[in-house]
Amino acid sequence: MLAVVISPEFPGWRREQLFATVWGKVVVGDAALTKCIRELRRALDKEEAIALLERAFSRGWGKRDWIEHDPDYDSLRGDPRFQALLAKLS
C-alpha cells in the first residue's frame, strides 16, 4: 500500500484503481482501505498524516461518520487542517 501511495501516479488514481492495484481480485471494502490508511498515518508524523489524508479524501475515500467517531483520529482532531478536511466530506 505504501508503495502505491508514494507512487507518482497515485494522485490521479480513483478508489477502484487503488483497490485493483493493491488487492487484485480479492474483494475488499472501504474498511480495508481505511485500516491501511490508518496504519500508514500512525507510521507518519502529523504533517505527513495530514498530507496523506488530503490525498485520500480528495479522491473520494473516507466516510465522514466513521472518521468523526474513530478514536484513531483523536490525535489529529485539534488540527484546523483536519477539521477543514472533515468538513469537506459528505
Secondary structure, DSSP 8 states (H G I E B T S, - for coil): -HHHHTSTTGGG--HHHHHHHHHTTS---HHHHHHHHHHHHHHS-HHHHHHHHHHHHHTT---HHHHHH-GGGGGGTT-HHHHHHHHH--
